[in-house]
Amino acid sequence: MNDTQPLAGKVALVAGGTRGGGRGIAVQLGAAGATVYVTGRSSTAGRSDLDRPETVEETAARVTAAGGTGIAVRTDHSDPEEVRALVDRIAAEQDGRLDVLVNSVWGGDGLTDWEHPLWEQDLDTGLRLLRRAVETHIVTSRFALPLMVARRSGLVVEVTDGNTARYCGSFFYDIAKSTVIRLAVAQAAELKPYGVAAVAVTPGFLRSEAVLDHFGVTEADWRNAIAEDPHFAHSETPAYLGRAVAALAADPGVMAKTGRALATWGLYREYGFTDADGAQPDWGAHWADVLEEEHGPLGDPL
C-alpha cells in the first residue's frame, strides 16, 4: 500500500459532493489517491433550486488537484433512472469496481422549520425534506451496493448530523438525521456476510460554505465570527470530515466498526488526522465542557 496515497486504485462515489461535507470527503478521498465520482444537482449546466454557486465540476477539479481523479456527473439522486445510469457508467468505466459509497445528499436547509412543532409545520415541506435527505440515500444504495457485493468488499458511509439519540431540534430534521443513522445500521446487517462495512459519520460544528455565508465570513477570516458565536471557535472544516472518511476507507479493519455511528471527534483520536490548519477540533469535548450544563449531555453514541 502507498503510505501517502493509501486509496490509490480505489474507486469512490460521493453522492451529494457538490459542497459542504460531501465536497470535503470527495477531496480528501482524492488526496488519498482514489478515483472519485462526484455527483449532485448543481453543475456548470445550471444550479439546483438551492441556488448555490458550487458545482460538481468544481469539486471534481479539486479532487484531481489534491492528487486523485475527479469525475463529475450531474445526478438527481431522487430519480432512480438517473442513479441507475450513473452506477452503470461507473461499472462500465471501472470494470465493475466500487470501493467506497458516500451518501451525503441533503438539500434540506431551506426546508427545515426550526420554529414550530410538527402540528404547526407545513406537511408538504417536511415530507419533501425527508424525500431529499433519506429517500435519495436509499435509491443510491439500491443501485450501487451490487457492485460492492459482487466484489465482497467495500465501505458505505452515511453522512449525518449527530451520533446519538438526542433530539436534533426540529421534527423533520431530527427524523431525517436519525433515519440516516438507521440506514447505516440496516445496510451493515445485510452487507456483513459479503464483507462490506456500513457506518454513519457526523462532523461537529461544520464550517461549510453556507455556514460561512451565514456568518458573513470566509475560510480565511472565519475567526471574526467567534464574537457572534463563541462556539464557532471549535468548528471544523469539511476537510476534517473528509480525512475521517478517508481514514476509515483505508483501514483494513474497518469491518470492526460496521453498523456504528461515528464522529470526527472520536475518529481523530484513533487515526491521528488533523484539520486543514493542523488543529484537531473536538466538538464532543467542547459540548461536555461548555454546553452540557445548559443543554444536557450530548448523549451516548448509537
C-alpha positions, 0 to 999 in steps of 0.5 A: 500500500502507498503510505501517502496515497493509501486509496490509490486504485480505489474507486469512490462515489460521493453522492451529494459532493457538490459542497459542504461535507460531501465536497470535503470527503470527495477531496480528501478521498482524492488526496488519498489517491482514489478515483472519485465520482462526484455527483449532485444537482448543481453543475456548470449546466445550471444550479439546483433550486438551492441556488448555490454557486458550487458545482460538481465540476468544481469539486471534481477539479479539486479532487484531481488537484489534491492528487486523485481523479475527479469525475463529475456527473450531474445526478438527481439522486431522487430519480432512480433512472438517473442513479441507475445510469450513473452506477452503470457508467461507473461499472462500465468505466471501472470494470465493475469496481466500487470501493467506497459509497458516500451518501451525503445528499441533503438539500434540506436547509431551506426546508427545515422549520426550526420554529414550530412543532410538527402540528404547526409545520407545513406537511408538504415541506417536511415530507419533501425534506425527508424525500431529499435527505433519506429517500435519495440515500436509499435509491443510491444504495439500491443501485450501487451496493451490487457492485460492492457485493459482487466484489465482497468488499467495500465501505458505505458511509452515511453522512449525518448530523449527530451520533446519538439519540438526542433530539436534533431540534426540529421534527423533520430534521431530527427524523431525517438525521436519525433515519440516516443513522438507521440506514447505516445500521440496516445496510451493515446487517445485510452487507456483513456476510459479503464483507462490506462495512456500513457506518454513519459519520457526523462532523461537529460544528461544520464550517461549510460554505453556507455556514460561512455565508451565514456568518458573513465570513470566509475560510480565511477570516472565519475567526471574526465570527467567534464574537457572534458565536463563541462556539464557532471557535471549535468548528471544523472544516469539511476537510476534517470530515473528509480525512475521517472518511478517508481514514476509515476507507483505508483501514483494513479493519474497518469491518470492526466498526460496521453498523456504528455511528461515528464522529470526527471527534472520536475518529481523530483520536484513533487515526491521528488526522488533523484539520486543514490548519493542523488543529484537531477540533473536538466538538464532543469535548467542547459540548461536555465542557461548555454546553452540557450544563445548559443543554444536557449531555450530548448523549451516548453514541448509537 
